[in-house]
Amino acid sequence: MNKIYYNNAVINNMASEIVQNNKIPPNLKAVIFDLDDTLRRNNQMFNLDKDIIDILNYLKNNNIILALASLNPWAPYLLQEYKVSHLFNYICCNNFNIENCDKTQMFLLIMQNSGIPAENIIFFDDLQIHIQCAMKLGIKSILVKSLLNWNDIKNGFDLFYDH
């Protein structure tokens, strides 16, 4: 079996299918991620899973705008610790405002600053309540069950082709 490489690393079958076929939808312009339990486990302090880093690099290398919408006030610090903050164009986090658990304002801020409309964005989160907020704005969304993986990315891309 041939090994598929991306950025000099062996990648799994799902990743290789996406990378080889360059399946990024032409109308996808931005991806918004949640942090906790989507890109990292809540107790994960110092490294992200290799697949997460590969996914972020793959999207960035294909000129996709990357944004973070997190209720974790430590998000900017954590992204620096994980050495991935440079990959993100926009980082929105909640500054200890416990009462505001709605990410709608974060989405609107990202869209306003990037100039990218909702129909050209996909959002990944582990909580249905945040998925619903994004979908109300017209942002395509994927509920992540157990940390983001290449299958979630493929399912997100498929949302753009289902129309």
C-alpha positions in Angstrom: 0.0 0.0 0.0 1.3 3.4 -0.9 1.6 5.9 1.9 0.2 9.4 1.3 2.1 12.3 2.6 1.1 15.9 3.4 3.6 18.3 4.8 6.1 15.4 5.0 3.8 13.3 7.3 1.9 10.1 6.6 -1.9 10.8 6.7 -4.9 8.5 7.0 -7.2 7.3 4.3 -9.8 9.9 4.8 -7.3 12.7 4.8 -5.6 11.3 1.7 -8.9 11.2 -0.2 -9.5 14.8 0.7 -5.9 16.0 0.0 -5.5 14.0 -3.3 -8.8 15.1 -4.7 -8.5 18.7 -3.4 -12.1 18.4 -2.4 -12.4 21.9 -0.9 -15.6 23.3 -2.3 -15.0 26.4 -4.5 -17.5 28.5 -2.5 -16.0 27.7 0.9 -14.1 30.7 2.0 -13.9 30.4 5.8 -14.1 27.8 8.6 -15.0 28.7 12.2 -14.0 26.3 14.9 -14.9 25.9 18.6 -11.9 25.2 20.8 -12.9 23.0 23.8 -13.9 19.5 22.9 -13.7 20.3 19.2 -10.0 21.2 18.6 -8.8 20.0 22.0 -10.0 18.0 25.0 -10.8 20.3 27.9 -8.0 18.8 30.0 -5.4 18.9 27.1 -2.9 21.5 28.0 0.1 21.4 25.8 -0.4 19.7 22.4 -3.2 19.2 19.9 -3.7 15.9 18.1 -1.7 15.6 15.0 -4.8 15.3 12.8 -6.1 18.6 14.1 -2.8 20.4 13.2 -2.8 18.7 9.8 -6.4 19.8 9.2 -5.6 23.4 10.1 -2.5 23.5 7.9 -4.4 21.9 5.0 -7.2 24.5 5.1 -4.8 27.4 5.6 -2.5 26.2 2.8 -5.6 26.2 0.5 -6.4 29.8 1.3 -9.3 29.2 3.7 -9.8 31.9 6.3 -9.6 30.2 9.8 -11.5 31.6 12.8 -12.1 30.6 16.3 -15.3 31.2 18.3 -14.8 30.0 21.8 -16.4 30.6 25.2 -13.0 29.9 26.8 -11.4 33.2 27.8 -7.9 31.5 27.6 -8.4 30.6 23.9 -5.7 33.0 22.6 -3.2 31.8 25.1 -3.9 28.2 24.4 -3.6 28.6 20.7 -0.2 30.2 21.3 0.8 27.3 23.5 -0.2 24.8 20.8 1.8 26.9 18.3 -1.2 27.3 15.9 -2.3 30.9 16.7 -0.6 32.1 13.5 -3.0 29.9 11.4 -6.0 31.8 12.6 -7.2 35.0 10.9 -9.8 35.7 13.6 -9.9 34.7 17.3 -13.1 35.5 19.2 -13.4 34.4 22.8 -15.7 35.2 25.7 -14.0 37.3 28.3 -15.5 35.7 31.4 -19.0 36.7 30.5 -20.7 33.6 31.9 -24.2 34.9 31.1 -23.5 35.2 27.4 -23.2 31.6 26.1 -24.5 32.5 22.7 -21.9 32.6 19.9 -24.1 34.7 17.5 -22.2 37.9 18.2 -18.9 36.1 17.5 -20.2 34.8 14.2 -21.4 38.3 13.2 -18.1 39.8 14.2 -16.2 37.3 12.1 -18.5 37.8 9.1 -18.3 41.6 9.4 -14.5 41.7 9.7 -13.8 39.1 7.0 -16.4 40.3 4.6 -17.4 36.7 4.0 -21.2 35.9 4.0 -22.7 33.1 6.0 -23.3 30.9 3.0 -19.5 30.7 2.4 -18.7 29.6 5.9 -18.7 26.3 7.8 -18.7 26.0 11.6 -17.6 23.0 13.7 -18.6 22.7 17.4 -19.4 19.9 19.9 -22.5 21.5 21.3 -25.9 21.5 19.5 -26.9 24.9 20.9 -24.0 26.6 19.1 -24.7 24.7 15.9 -28.3 26.0 16.1 -27.0 29.6 16.5 -24.8 29.3 13.5 -27.5 27.7 11.3 -30.0 30.5 12.2 -27.5 32.9 10.5 -27.2 30.6 7.5 -23.8 29.2 8.4 -23.4 25.5 7.5 -22.5 23.6 10.6 -21.2 20.2 11.7 -21.7 18.7 15.2 -18.4 17.2 16.3 -18.8 14.1 18.4 -15.3 13.4 19.7 -12.7 16.0 18.6 -12.5 17.2 15.0 -11.3 14.6 12.5 -11.0 14.3 8.7 -14.4 12.7 8.5 -16.0 15.8 10.0 -14.1 17.9 7.4 -15.4 15.7 4.6 -18.9 15.9 5.9 -18.6 19.7 6.1 -17.4 19.9 2.5 -20.3 17.7 1.4 -22.7 20.3 2.8 -21.5 22.6 0.0 -22.1 20.0 -2.7 -25.5 18.9 -1.6 -27.2 22.0 -3.0 
